[in-house]
Amino acid sequence: MNHCRLIASCLPALLLLAAGLGAYENPPTEPGFVSLFDGKNIEEHFIIKGKKESWTVKDGVIHSLRGGNRIISREKYGDFVLRLDWRISEQGNSGIFIRVPGQNDGAPWVSGYEVQISNAPRDDAHCTASLYGVAATNPRPTKEAEGANTWHTYEITCLGGRISVRLDGVLNIDADEKKNAKMRSRPRAGFIGLQDYHASKGWVEYRNIRIQPLQANGVPVGFESLSSDGKGWHKIRTGHGSGGQWAYADGTWEGQQDPPGSGNGGVLATDRKLSDFELVIETKPDWGVCSGVFLRSTERGQCYQLMVDWHGKGNVAGIYGEGTGGFNIRNYQLSDDKTIREGNGHEQNNPLAFELKDWKKVWRFGQYNEVRARITSNPPTIDTWLNGWHISHFEDDKKRIPDAGGVAIQVHGGKGWPKGAKVRFRNISVRELKK
């Protein structure tokens, strides 16, 4: 075992804000996200539009009864990712308002949108995870996902004329104004609101409310795209092969062996060299693929690799020393049936930031998954995130590669790569950090 140290935990991490570095104290911690509730003061980021006594805070949770009407954000938001947890009592009714044009709009579900919360009997266009009266859920949430007295998680993404809703990691809404006439008259920017308990008797609660503003092209604010036009990348020859087969279209790189099943892989790297930076990238690998994202890659492929090993005995967001000593650090390991188990022995004293049973909430099966990395100094400190879950905090104890290098994506060589299997990367963006 090497002398590197890995600490994988859910302790608060440093969050790089657009204005500089700042500590994010309200878990979960995700780079690029800003908390809208500090666990104590509702009115720091929201205005109460109903009876103030109907809105209370206890143990970092907002509690609402009937009569509270709603709380509405002090700021407007256009394109964004909103994440929050909620739970509601039996036969409950509430919701999340987005893109509401005015703070005083009497029916925000009409002037803007409402992401519904309701465990009372309703049709698919008015049940939990629907865009109330605008877009029906598909699939409809399970009874468990609508369950009362249980915490659930929403991820709501607004990007131009498109809105998606994920409930507990499942994509329930992917609505586009090009295909939905009801969306065309509604604004693309507005306020965010939380509805009170809207049924006759009961309660609704909210916690961990955080938002990531996006630019029009989906790049996080403060970042710049590395994949907007497919230019600025080149193949590098490594032990994996002569370069692999790479195709670019609409912001996405798609890689496979060249020819498929030949064992000839390779690496695609940026022309640009980076030192201290934060990276966000979305990936969708076919099962059986061994791949990764290279940080500070040399022209020989030496790097700190963020693993994208989507296969049995693999790992996503662990750290591997590619050509730098071969250390393989991961605190969980994939099984052949796509479930996970504890790590492979390197990190027995380093707990996961999530429970094994929550893996289906962490990894979005059959969808693009967001991976983030932050690397500073040399010897480096590296943090990684998978769909907002903090996976690794790694501190090396020696300098292994130069201070600056490329960002690279990999098609692994060898016969282990399934014939015809592909790995995909899109929305690759970076933010350089000042030393």
Secondary structure, DSSP 8 states (H G I E B T S, - for coil): --S-EEE---S--EEEETTEEEE--SSS--TT-EES--SS-GGGTEEE-S-GGGEEEETTEEEE-TT--EEEEEEEESSEEEEEEEEE-TT-EEEEEEEES-TT-S-HHHHSEEEEEE-SS--TTTSTTSBTTTB--SS---TTTT-TTS-EEEEEEEETTEEEEEETTEEEEEEETTT-GGGTTS-SSEEEEEE---SSS--EEEEEEEEEEB-TTS-BTT-EESSSSS-SEEEE-BTTBS--EEEEETTEEEEE-SSTTSS--EEEEESS-BSSEEEEEEE---TTEEEEEEEEE-TT--EEEEEEEESTT--EEEEEEETTT--EE-SEEE-TTS-EEE-SSTTTTS--SS-GGGHHHHS-TTS-EEEEEEEETTTTEEEEEETTEEEEEEE-SS--S-S-BEEEEEE--STTS-TT--EEEEEEEEEE---
